[in-house]
């Protein structure tokens, strides 16, 4: 049943570069690919963050005075596209998935190492192409949703490059999804049962199912949209008898599951981090697994809640209200279980723990506004306003990005063999947490009181609250400085981490730091209780 | 043990009291100017209070755990090996399910009272032919009334303006004038890209879509001038795509209407 793939036996082994040059090569090592994903994603995060800063500078005053209006629309389109397709999706799936999944299933690499390398190397060129489209005729300016007819009538080259880039990124995502499913199902070491896998494996299995089921729909939709733009077909062009609402259904059939593609892996990562630093088993393993699968199934049938004010009939609006609201149940179970994991532990208050707890608080807030937004009558007032902007930033930034940072603090010792500086890490957490909440909490009020999203100008009575929000954005920008200093200092001069600085029980810690190419010197260990804290086996470590 | 439970009950009652106090006293919404607005605000208050209870409760639980169960300097070893508690997990599956079901049914009731569940295709006087299908919108008129008393207006949206056609007066206006307490029935269509019609004080919004007419019915209840905002990205000047709705007394409205009215053309 299990196939062991040994990267040492690849034919061109002697040609593979060593040292840091590995990261610029077509390496087949899942650990190298994981780091490639992470660093590449972080560079795009800096670009996307710069664009976000530009948006907040523009919105510091009610007039459209910082940049031309069409450039503003290009900036918000690129900001959304980069943050979703080039930072969050590749990092929570590609980076951590590639690094951790082979360890967790007891394999020496992913099931398809070459496909894995191809999946990564599709990302830098498509990302650069997307950014470069600004210099051609202007980048896409119809928002990351690219609703026709606007996307058909704005300058073509930017929109076409956007479509091409998203198609390549979607392809990369599908390759990754297939690889994760195959690895988790087929490469488990003998004796390791599915219900003994660390929770991140379950999260990635669910996520990858969503990726494989829904991304092809987006790809098909964007190809039809590109036909409308280049070949003047009429799928979505009302002038030629097309239907613009059909595009929205197809787009959200992918893009709502995309939210779970961004948060489910984060749910998995936080389930790895909390038990280690709380020194307690993960509370309710089985219900956690069923919750993930429940979210996967429900996540596929809620897409039209993005279209409550669009061309949707009353019965449809009602069905999607109920389906969406019910996602709160499995999601709620997970949050209660995490708090129960903390309860009665011996919690080390460190950067990884603080970012994870910040995630719980932010995500609960975003989840509550999410249940409210699921209600048609509530949504009809706040749809397409800053309330929605605030809500989804609480989910994807306050949720997922907090977990990305938490994970970096948690796994940095494994990847580099060095510890990150805790003081700088805690400083990073507090600036990020305060900046984030200062930036996005006031936006709820803006939306409720009449400020639509995606505008470069607004009524003067909203100026003060917008300036508070921009101040928060400034803090968020500043918060990356201690983080970057920390990473660069610690890589060079950090305290030696040893193999297992956190005394963790999951398999990636049962090898050297950094791990050898084959992951373990000898046989892969059989970890039957990845969360057996407080039991005898943890005493022997 | 008894002492512990007393504290727990005390904290829970405090969270409830605080949430109700904030929910009932903090107003985050703009003025109410249509019959929809008070209905919406009722739903908002309920969701706000439930949300506050959950958010404050969870935040207290997390911060309390961090303090109470933090590792002291001299401590080694692990916490208790508690892997789950089935009855507790069943409790926090069932209670959220009941809350979500309650919210769902309640918001159905609210949506119905707003007119959202009304049939869209039989109540519009403006319907040019019976074959044209209206896909979406909010209608406050029941079938029996057949909308005879409604003020009918045709809205067309384009980059970057709204135009309001008053068919009875045979004129087009850039400003929407309506009499207070009068049911208004709008049929909306876009000439180019997707726009949206939003009046925050009325708590209503509906996309205006090219090729698919939508309808929006409302009854203003308070005289005044309110902004009409385009809420769907429609191009570079999207942020400036605004119009005004002027809700005025019947006599003022009639005066404005008669001033703008044009004689019917005999074709």
Interface residues (C-beta under 8 A of the other chain):
Chain A: X64 X68 X69 X70 X72 X73 X141 X142 X143 X147 X149 X150 X153 X154 X238 X239 X241 X242 X243 X244 X245 X278 X279 X280 X281 X282 X283 X284 X285 X286 X287 X309 X310 X311 X312 X313 X314 X317 X318 X321 X322 X325 X326 X328 X329 X332 X333 X335 X336 X337 X339 X340 X342 X343 X344 X345 X346 X347 X348 X349 X353 X357 X360 X361 X364 X365 X368 X369 X371 X372 X375 X376 X377 X378 X380 X381 X383 X384 X385 X444 X445 X448 X449 X450 X452 X453 X454 X455 X456 X457 X458 X459 X531 X532 X533 X534 X535 X538 X539
Chain B: X28 X29 X30 X39 X40 X43 X44 X47 X51 X54 X55 X58 X59 X61 X62 X65 X66 X69 X70 X71 X75 X77 X78 X79 X80 X81 X82 X83 X84 X85 X88 X89 X92 X93 X96 X97 X100 X103 X104 X107 X108 X110 X111 X114 X116 X117 X118 X120 X135 X136 X138 X192 X193 X194 X196 X198 X200 X203 X204 X205 X206 X207 X209 X210 X211 X212 X214 X227 X229 X230 X231 X232 X233 X234 X235 X236 X237 X238 X239 X240
